[in-house]
């Protein structure tokens, strides 16, 4: 593999974001790709720790099976998608569709599954069908976001750190593809039995309430939205505040009640808007190419999705 440059990259300090790697020759095979990854894993992971995300471009990863095999070559254990809000479908092995929210609805920045105790450490995204227009997956360095928001709104950061945040979501009885958070309680907790869903909700540290039409209201435990990444020694904006405030709206949910401080008091819309502006300013938005793979360190990097004109098919895999 060799390092390449693309126009969308940004420099933070002296570090390119994201790192972009390409094959060392035009006739690189999928077998050589998998062999290289497994034999050079330490070097790749060191690069990931330094850069936060890696775009693999130009490799012969031609379908869901190749993508599945590429992900597994890293030797990680996949993470069951329990507690996440997005509607997804299994495609092959550990590979699922990315969030299937309607194409006209952008998905704001978030750390994957920051609203549950057990979140993935690493994410892979794969471009199976390139969008005809839009549909980028913007990335943003979490520490850079924290530093900017802390510099401009230190009182907001202090309150977040002292009170934490709590997430509230009403889950439908069946998957609702019209909503970006339309995953049913059956899919969320991988069960059709109410008592089992209740048990899993409590195991996540939350509480629940059954509503009309067999909807399930879940209230999370209090989470620290500012977290120290002990590997880097940096504080991060590890939360889904902006995603919830600007994306968790449907017939069952309203942003104002979906995200609050840990004591139940509402967030100031101006503070949340400032965080959104910072994320939009600092992010890197890369146009997808067919067969692109992006590896994201979920503890360092937030991601989003821009609206798009179909067709578009992005696949994903989550790892512990």
Buried (B, 14 or more C-beta within 10 A) or exposed (E): BEEBEBEBBBEBEEEBBBBBBBBEEEEBEBEBBBEBBEEEBEEBBEBBBBBBBBBBBBBBBEBBBBBBBBBBBBEBEBBEBBBBBBBBEEBBBBBBBBBBBEBEBBBBBBBBBBBBEEBBBBBBBBBBBBBEEBBBBBBBBBBBBBBBBBEBBEEBBEBBBEBBBBBBBBBBEBBBEEBBBBBBBBBBBEBEEBEEBBBBBEEBEBBBEEEEEBBBBBBBBBBBBBBEBEEBEBBBBBBBBBBBBBBBBBEBBEBBEBBBBBEEEEBBEEBBEBBBBBBBEBBBBBBBEEBBBBBBBBBBBBBBBBBBEEEBBBBBBBBE
